[in-house]
Every structure is written in structure tokens, then in C-alpha cells.
Amino acid sequence: MSDCLFCRIAAGELEASVVAEGDDWIAIRDIEPKAPTHVLVIPREHVPTVNDLGPEHEALVGKLFRAAAEIAGREGIAEPGYRLTVNCNAEGGQSVFHVHLHLLGGRRMGPMG
């Protein structure tokens, strides 16, 4: 989608601090980090929200989680611990309507609420 920020980043049309990438996904540093390590793991395929994921996306979702775990290891946050979050729709905190994982770490995470 030409107006989607993450689609444009995945297509190489916009610059981003790329951490890692695979055939189906790209991982970038968040421009407004909420933790010392804050990486977004983004599928290259445009899927607006978690509600739009279907059975055909099961392998892709697995790849996103595996990528996040591998990145956490490279960033040195796997053993102390990290958080993965996915926001869905406006009231869930989603601001870019393209499914993505937030990988957060580098500090103790408090309870969510």
C-alpha cells in the first residue's frame, strides 16, 4: 500500500534504522523508543491489524516471533528478559495500521495495564 508507512519502509522507499531482515519481514529501531532496546518486527505483507490475520498468515506470524527472539539474542536482552507486544486498533494503542511486534528490553518491565 503506497500510503502505509511500514510498507514504504519495507519497500526501501523510506529510510529506517534496519536491525535485521528476512524475505517476509524487516526489523527496525523505533523512532520513539519506550525502552533502551525497542525494535519493531514488521511483515512485508500489508495486514492492517491482528483482526485481519487469517489462517494463511500462521507461518508468517511464527517467523515474526522467531525473528524477535533471534534479535533479542543479538541485542543481549534474551537472557535477562524482554517483552513482545502487539497493539490492535486505536483503543489498543495501534498508531500504524500494519501489524507489527514491539520488542522491548534493556530494563526491567513493569506490569502492563
VMD Tcl script that builds the backbone (N, CA, C; Angstrom):
set m [mol new atoms 339]
animate dup $m
set s [atomselect $m all]
$s set {name element resname resid chain x y z} {
  {N N MET 1 A 0.845 -1.178 0.000}
  {CA C MET 1 A 0.000 0.000 0.000}
  {C C MET 1 A 0.892 1.243 0.000}
  {N N SER 2 A 0.682 2.114 -0.948}
  {CA C SER 2 A 1.566 3.253 -1.142}
  {C C SER 2 A 1.487 4.285 -0.022}
  {N N ASP 3 A 0.394 4.312 0.746}
  {CA C ASP 3 A 0.282 5.289 1.815}
  {C C ASP 3 A 0.634 4.726 3.182}
  {N N CYS 4 A 1.044 3.468 3.268}
  {CA C CYS 4 A 1.381 2.824 4.535}
  {C C CYS 4 A 2.861 3.045 4.843}
  {N N LEU 5 A 3.137 3.650 5.987}
  {CA C LEU 5 A 4.498 3.937 6.404}
  {C C LEU 5 A 5.360 2.683 6.408}
  {N N PHE 6 A 4.870 1.592 7.004}
  {CA C PHE 6 A 5.676 0.377 7.101}
  {C C PHE 6 A 5.850 -0.310 5.755}
  {N N CYS 7 A 4.868 -0.242 4.889}
  {CA C CYS 7 A 5.035 -0.786 3.534}
  {C C CYS 7 A 6.134 -0.028 2.801}
  {N N ARG 8 A 6.162 1.275 2.975}
  {CA C ARG 8 A 7.176 2.101 2.309}
  {C C ARG 8 A 8.572 1.820 2.857}
  {N N ILE 9 A 8.674 1.595 4.166}
  {CA C ILE 9 A 9.964 1.233 4.755}
  {C C ILE 9 A 10.398 -0.130 4.239}
  {N N ALA 10 A 9.483 -1.106 4.248}
  {CA C ALA 10 A 9.812 -2.460 3.783}
  {C C ALA 10 A 10.231 -2.472 2.316}
  {N N ALA 11 A 9.670 -1.560 1.522}
  {CA C ALA 11 A 9.999 -1.476 0.094}
  {C C ALA 11 A 11.286 -0.683 -0.160}
  {N N GLY 12 A 11.862 -0.111 0.895}
  {CA C GLY 12 A 13.077 0.672 0.738}
  {C C GLY 12 A 12.838 2.094 0.261}
  {N N GLU 13 A 11.595 2.539 0.283}
  {CA C GLU 13 A 11.261 3.897 -0.164}
  {C C GLU 13 A 11.550 4.949 0.903}
  {N N LEU 14 A 11.547 4.534 2.177}
  {CA C LEU 14 A 11.844 5.434 3.288}
  {C C LEU 14 A 12.990 4.848 4.100}
  {N N GLU 15 A 13.834 5.722 4.614}
  {CA C GLU 15 A 14.950 5.269 5.439}
  {C C GLU 15 A 14.471 4.880 6.823}
  {N N ALA 16 A 15.156 3.895 7.378}
  {CA C ALA 16 A 14.906 3.447 8.743}
  {C C ALA 16 A 16.175 2.783 9.235}
  {N N SER 17 A 16.308 2.691 10.531}
  {CA C SER 17 A 17.453 2.012 11.133}
  {C C SER 17 A 17.156 0.511 11.165}
  {N N VAL 18 A 17.585 -0.181 10.120}
  {CA C VAL 18 A 17.286 -1.605 9.973}
  {C C VAL 18 A 18.204 -2.419 10.884}
  {N N VAL 19 A 17.591 -3.290 11.680}
  {CA C VAL 19 A 18.311 -4.166 12.601}
  {C C VAL 19 A 18.574 -5.512 11.943}
  {N N ALA 20 A 17.580 -6.025 11.233}
  {CA C ALA 20 A 17.672 -7.320 10.565}
  {C C ALA 20 A 16.522 -7.399 9.574}
  {N N GLU 21 A 16.641 -8.346 8.645}
  {CA C GLU 21 A 15.532 -8.569 7.723}
  {C C GLU 21 A 15.580 -9.968 7.156}
  {N N GLY 22 A 14.414 -10.428 6.741}
  {CA C GLY 22 A 14.264 -11.710 6.084}
  {C C GLY 22 A 13.392 -11.518 4.855}
  {N N ASP 23 A 13.107 -12.590 4.174}
  {CA C ASP 23 A 12.281 -12.497 2.975}
  {C C ASP 23 A 10.888 -11.943 3.265}
  {N N ASP 24 A 10.341 -12.293 4.435}
  {CA C ASP 24 A 8.956 -11.959 4.781}
  {C C ASP 24 A 8.817 -10.814 5.770}
  {N N TRP 25 A 9.909 -10.300 6.305}
  {CA C TRP 25 A 9.836 -9.330 7.393}
  {C C TRP 25 A 11.049 -8.414 7.388}
  {N N ILE 26 A 10.921 -7.316 8.125}
  {CA C ILE 26 A 12.016 -6.382 8.349}
  {C C ILE 26 A 11.911 -5.915 9.799}
  {N N ALA 27 A 13.042 -5.700 10.452}
  {CA C ALA 27 A 13.072 -5.219 11.832}
  {C C ALA 27 A 13.818 -3.894 11.865}
  {N N ILE 28 A 13.200 -2.899 12.498}
  {CA C ILE 28 A 13.781 -1.561 12.561}
  {C C ILE 28 A 13.731 -1.038 13.994}
  {N N ARG 29 A 14.596 -0.092 14.300}
  {CA C ARG 29 A 14.556 0.569 15.606}
  {C C ARG 29 A 13.384 1.558 15.617}
  {N N ASP 30 A 12.660 1.571 16.722}
  {CA C ASP 30 A 11.548 2.505 16.876}
  {C C ASP 30 A 12.106 3.921 17.007}
  {N N ILE 31 A 11.478 4.878 16.347}
  {CA C ILE 31 A 11.972 6.258 16.394}
  {C C ILE 31 A 11.581 6.966 17.692}
  {N N GLU 32 A 10.658 6.386 18.452}
  {CA C GLU 32 A 10.289 6.911 19.769}
  {C C GLU 32 A 10.361 5.769 20.783}
  {N N PRO 33 A 11.594 5.312 21.098}
  {CA C PRO 33 A 11.742 4.114 21.938}
  {C C PRO 33 A 11.162 4.280 23.338}
  {N N LYS 34 A 10.547 3.209 23.810}
  {CA C LYS 34 A 9.970 3.169 25.149}
  {C C LYS 34 A 10.853 2.365 26.108}
  {N N ALA 35 A 11.989 1.880 25.621}
  {CA C ALA 35 A 12.946 1.109 26.401}
  {C C ALA 35 A 14.302 1.246 25.700}
  {N N PRO 36 A 15.397 0.926 26.402}
  {CA C PRO 36 A 16.709 1.021 25.758}
  {C C PRO 36 A 16.803 0.245 24.439}
  {N N THR 37 A 16.174 -0.907 24.396}
  {CA C THR 37 A 16.027 -1.640 23.137}
  {C C THR 37 A 14.551 -1.620 22.773}
  {N N HIS 38 A 14.246 -1.045 21.617}
  {CA C HIS 38 A 12.859 -1.022 21.130}
  {C C HIS 38 A 12.919 -1.208 19.618}
  {N N VAL 39 A 12.636 -2.429 19.205}
  {CA C VAL 39 A 12.705 -2.818 17.801}
  {C C VAL 39 A 11.309 -3.213 17.339}
  {N N LEU 40 A 10.946 -2.808 16.132}
  {CA C LEU 40 A 9.679 -3.205 15.522}
  {C C LEU 40 A 9.958 -4.297 14.502}
  {N N VAL 41 A 9.255 -5.403 14.610}
  {CA C VAL 41 A 9.375 -6.507 13.649}
  {C C VAL 41 A 8.114 -6.463 12.794}
  {N N ILE 42 A 8.315 -6.193 11.507}
  {CA C ILE 42 A 7.221 -5.843 10.603}
  {C C ILE 42 A 7.148 -6.832 9.441}
  {N N PRO 43 A 5.985 -7.421 9.188}
  {CA C PRO 43 A 5.880 -8.264 7.989}
  {C C PRO 43 A 5.920 -7.385 6.739}
  {N N ARG 44 A 6.481 -7.914 5.680}
  {CA C ARG 44 A 6.495 -7.162 4.413}
  {C C ARG 44 A 5.089 -7.089 3.806}
  {N N GLU 45 A 4.290 -8.109 4.054}
  {CA C GLU 45 A 2.905 -8.111 3.563}
  {C C GLU 45 A 2.070 -7.156 4.399}
  {N N HIS 46 A 1.271 -6.353 3.752}
  {CA C HIS 46 A 0.403 -5.424 4.475}
  {C C HIS 46 A -0.805 -6.170 5.044}
  {N N VAL 47 A -0.864 -6.197 6.363}
  {CA C VAL 47 A -2.024 -6.710 7.093}
  {C C VAL 47 A -2.333 -5.625 8.119}
  {N N PRO 48 A -3.483 -4.971 8.041}
  {CA C PRO 48 A -3.743 -3.802 8.884}
  {C C PRO 48 A -3.711 -4.063 10.395}
  {N N THR 49 A -4.418 -5.085 10.864}
  {CA C THR 49 A -4.496 -5.349 12.307}
  {C C THR 49 A -4.456 -6.849 12.557}
  {N N VAL 50 A -4.297 -7.206 13.817}
  {CA C VAL 50 A -4.351 -8.619 14.208}
  {C C VAL 50 A -5.686 -9.221 13.794}
  {N N ASN 51 A -6.746 -8.424 13.833}
  {CA C ASN 51 A -8.070 -8.917 13.442}
  {C C ASN 51 A -8.125 -9.342 11.983}
  {N N ASP 52 A -7.193 -8.865 11.176}
  {CA C ASP 52 A -7.164 -9.192 9.751}
  {C C ASP 52 A -6.292 -10.399 9.424}
  {N N LEU 53 A -5.624 -10.964 10.427}
  {CA C LEU 53 A -4.807 -12.154 10.192}
  {C C LEU 53 A -5.710 -13.363 9.970}
  {N N GLY 54 A -5.368 -14.167 8.990}
  {CA C GLY 54 A -6.137 -15.377 8.705}
  {C C GLY 54 A -5.256 -16.602 8.789}
  {N N PRO 55 A -5.814 -17.767 8.543}
  {CA C PRO 55 A -5.040 -18.999 8.578}
  {C C PRO 55 A -3.826 -18.959 7.646}
  {N N GLU 56 A -3.936 -18.219 6.562}
  {CA C GLU 56 A -2.823 -18.126 5.609}
  {C C GLU 56 A -1.631 -17.351 6.180}
  {N N HIS 57 A -1.812 -16.703 7.324}
  {CA C HIS 57 A -0.734 -15.923 7.935}
  {C C HIS 57 A -0.034 -16.660 9.079}
  {N N GLU 58 A -0.442 -17.892 9.370}
  {CA C GLU 58 A 0.124 -18.592 10.530}
  {C C GLU 58 A 1.636 -18.737 10.440}
  {N N ALA 59 A 2.168 -19.116 9.304}
  {CA C ALA 59 A 3.623 -19.263 9.161}
  {C C ALA 59 A 4.317 -17.908 9.301}
  {N N LEU 60 A 3.721 -16.879 8.748}
  {CA C LEU 60 A 4.296 -15.543 8.832}
  {C C LEU 60 A 4.385 -15.071 10.286}
  {N N VAL 61 A 3.336 -15.278 11.055}
  {CA C VAL 61 A 3.341 -14.876 12.462}
  {C C VAL 61 A 4.443 -15.625 13.211}
  {N N GLY 62 A 4.599 -16.888 12.923}
  {CA C GLY 62 A 5.681 -17.662 13.535}
  {C C GLY 62 A 7.047 -17.094 13.188}
  {N N LYS 63 A 7.233 -16.677 11.944}
  {CA C LYS 63 A 8.508 -16.081 11.531}
  {C C LYS 63 A 8.774 -14.779 12.267}
  {N N LEU 64 A 7.739 -13.981 12.502}
  {CA C LEU 64 A 7.911 -12.724 13.224}
  {C C LEU 64 A 8.394 -12.978 14.651}
  {N N PHE 65 A 7.794 -13.963 15.314}
  {CA C PHE 65 A 8.192 -14.279 16.687}
  {C C PHE 65 A 9.599 -14.868 16.731}
  {N N ARG 66 A 9.942 -15.728 15.780}
  {CA C ARG 66 A 11.299 -16.285 15.733}
  {C C ARG 66 A 12.312 -15.181 15.475}
  {N N ALA 67 A 11.993 -14.265 14.579}
  {CA C ALA 67 A 12.896 -13.149 14.299}
  {C C ALA 67 A 13.099 -12.319 15.560}
  {N N ALA 68 A 12.028 -12.043 16.291}
  {CA C ALA 68 A 12.137 -11.255 17.516}
  {C C ALA 68 A 13.050 -11.945 18.528}
  {N N ALA 69 A 12.916 -13.249 18.678}
  {CA C ALA 69 A 13.765 -13.986 19.624}
  {C C ALA 69 A 15.235 -13.929 19.197}
  {N N GLU 70 A 15.493 -14.080 17.912}
  {CA C GLU 70 A 16.871 -14.014 17.419}
  {C C GLU 70 A 17.461 -12.621 17.610}
  {N N ILE 71 A 16.674 -11.598 17.346}
  {CA C ILE 71 A 17.138 -10.223 17.540}
  {C C ILE 71 A 17.399 -9.965 19.024}
  {N N ALA 72 A 16.529 -10.449 19.898}
  {CA C ALA 72 A 16.737 -10.287 21.342}
  {C C ALA 72 A 18.076 -10.893 21.749}
  {N N GLY 73 A 18.416 -12.037 21.191}
  {CA C GLY 73 A 19.710 -12.656 21.482}
  {C C GLY 73 A 20.863 -11.788 21.025}
  {N N ARG 74 A 20.779 -11.278 19.816}
  {CA C ARG 74 A 21.856 -10.424 19.285}
  {C C ARG 74 A 21.979 -9.115 20.055}
  {N N GLU 75 A 20.853 -8.613 20.568}
  {CA C GLU 75 A 20.852 -7.352 21.307}
  {C C GLU 75 A 21.257 -7.543 22.775}
  {N N GLY 76 A 21.440 -8.809 23.186}
  {CA C GLY 76 A 21.868 -9.088 24.557}
  {C C GLY 76 A 20.768 -8.991 25.598}
  {N N ILE 77 A 19.518 -9.102 25.165}
  {CA C ILE 77 A 18.408 -8.992 26.118}
  {C C ILE 77 A 17.629 -10.295 26.291}
  {N N ALA 78 A 18.049 -11.347 25.594}
  {CA C ALA 78 A 17.289 -12.599 25.658}
  {C C ALA 78 A 17.316 -13.211 27.055}
  {N N GLU 79 A 18.489 -13.308 27.650}
  {CA C GLU 79 A 18.594 -13.961 28.953}
  {C C GLU 79 A 18.016 -13.135 30.092}
  {N N PRO 80 A 18.299 -11.833 30.173}
  {CA C PRO 80 A 17.665 -11.084 31.263}
  {C C PRO 80 A 16.155 -10.962 31.074}
  {N N GLY 81 A 15.709 -10.944 29.824}
  {CA C GLY 81 A 14.275 -10.903 29.543}
  {C C GLY 81 A 13.877 -9.714 28.699}
  {N N TYR 82 A 12.784 -9.885 28.012}
  {CA C TYR 82 A 12.265 -8.844 27.133}
  {C C TYR 82 A 10.763 -8.998 27.020}
  {N N ARG 83 A 10.142 -8.021 26.416}
  {CA C ARG 83 A 8.695 -8.036 26.220}
  {C C ARG 83 A 8.401 -7.949 24.734}
  {N N LEU 84 A 7.412 -8.699 24.282}
  {CA C LEU 84 A 6.863 -8.589 22.937}
  {C C LEU 84 A 5.421 -8.130 23.072}
  {N N THR 85 A 5.072 -7.068 22.343}
  {CA C THR 85 A 3.687 -6.609 22.379}
  {C C THR 85 A 3.187 -6.391 20.959}
  {N N VAL 86 A 1.888 -6.548 20.803}
  {CA C VAL 86 A 1.203 -6.257 19.549}
  {C C VAL 86 A -0.030 -5.447 19.914}
  {N N ASN 87 A -0.142 -4.262 19.367}
  {CA C ASN 87 A -1.303 -3.421 19.606}
  {C C ASN 87 A -2.320 -3.640 18.487}
  {N N CYS 88 A -3.589 -3.586 18.843}
  {CA C CYS 88 A -4.631 -3.796 17.844}
  {C C CYS 88 A -5.687 -2.710 17.935}
  {N N ASN 89 A -5.779 -1.929 16.868}
  {CA C ASN 89 A -6.737 -0.841 16.724}
  {C C ASN 89 A -6.450 0.307 17.702}
  {N N ALA 90 A -7.139 1.401 17.517}
  {CA C ALA 90 A -6.834 2.648 18.226}
  {C C ALA 90 A -6.884 2.509 19.745}
  {N N GLU 91 A -7.913 1.889 20.269}
  {CA C GLU 91 A -8.014 1.770 21.721}
  {C C GLU 91 A -6.991 0.812 22.294}
  {N N GLY 92 A -6.405 -0.028 21.451}
  {CA C GLY 92 A -5.326 -0.920 21.876}
  {C C GLY 92 A -3.956 -0.284 21.731}
  {N N GLY 93 A -3.917 0.962 21.256}
  {CA C GLY 93 A -2.652 1.675 21.137}
  {C C GLY 93 A -1.991 1.598 19.785}
  {N N GLN 94 A -2.658 1.012 18.790}
  {CA C GLN 94 A -2.065 0.898 17.460}
  {C C GLN 94 A -2.115 2.254 16.762}
  {N N SER 95 A -0.946 2.732 16.300}
  {CA C SER 95 A -0.904 4.021 15.604}
  {C C SER 95 A -0.559 3.868 14.129}
  {N N VAL 96 A 0.122 2.778 13.772}
  {CA C VAL 96 A 0.383 2.479 12.361}
  {C C VAL 96 A -0.399 1.207 12.052}
  {N N PHE 97 A -1.309 1.290 11.098}
  {CA C PHE 97 A -2.203 0.168 10.826}
  {C C PHE 97 A -1.583 -0.791 9.816}
  {N N HIS 98 A -0.559 -1.478 10.323}
  {CA C HIS 98 A 0.184 -2.541 9.639}
  {C C HIS 98 A 0.704 -3.384 10.803}
  {N N VAL 99 A 0.267 -4.622 10.906}
  {CA C VAL 99 A 0.636 -5.485 12.029}
  {C C VAL 99 A 2.149 -5.425 12.250}
  {N N HIS 100 A 2.560 -5.377 13.519}
  {CA C HIS 100 A 3.980 -5.413 13.855}
  {C C HIS 100 A 4.150 -5.778 15.328}
  {N N LEU 101 A 5.290 -6.365 15.632}
  {CA C LEU 101 A 5.650 -6.686 17.009}
  {C C LEU 101 A 6.558 -5.597 17.554}
  {N N HIS 102 A 6.359 -5.239 18.805}
  {CA C HIS 102 A 7.293 -4.384 19.525}
  {C C HIS 102 A 8.162 -5.302 20.380}
  {N N LEU 103 A 9.465 -5.254 20.183}
  {CA C LEU 103 A 10.436 -5.970 21.007}
  {C C LEU 103 A 11.064 -4.930 21.927}
  {N N LEU 104 A 10.823 -5.072 23.230}
  {CA C LEU 104 A 11.292 -4.103 24.224}
  {C C LEU 104 A 12.159 -4.795 25.259}
  {N N GLY 105 A 13.277 -4.170 25.602}
  {CA C GLY 105 A 14.143 -4.735 26.626}
  {C C GLY 105 A 15.230 -3.768 27.023}
  {N N GLY 106 A 16.142 -4.277 27.843}
  {CA C GLY 106 A 17.242 -3.449 28.313}
  {C C GLY 106 A 16.954 -2.784 29.646}
  {N N ARG 107 A 15.799 -3.052 30.211}
  {CA C ARG 107 A 15.422 -2.560 31.543}
  {C C ARG 107 A 14.328 -3.478 32.077}
  {N N ARG 108 A 14.091 -3.394 33.386}
  {CA C ARG 108 A 13.007 -4.189 33.980}
  {C C ARG 108 A 11.674 -3.639 33.506}
  {N N MET 109 A 10.817 -4.532 33.076}
  {CA C MET 109 A 9.489 -4.150 32.603}
  {C C MET 109 A 8.497 -4.285 33.763}
  {N N GLY 110 A 7.698 -3.267 33.952}
  {CA C GLY 110 A 6.662 -3.325 34.983}
  {C C GLY 110 A 5.433 -4.016 34.444}
  {N N PRO 111 A 4.436 -4.201 35.309}
  {CA C PRO 111 A 3.194 -4.826 34.844}
  {C C PRO 111 A 2.502 -3.933 33.814}
  {N N MET 112 A 1.773 -4.577 32.930}
  {CA C MET 112 A 1.048 -3.831 31.898}
  {C C MET 112 A -0.333 -3.495 32.427}
  {N N GLY 113 A -0.887 -2.464 31.911}
  {CA C GLY 113 A -2.218 -2.120 32.361}
  {C C GLY 113 A -2.636 -0.908 31.728}
}
mol reanalyze $m
mol bondsrecalc $m
mol representation Tube
mol addrep $m
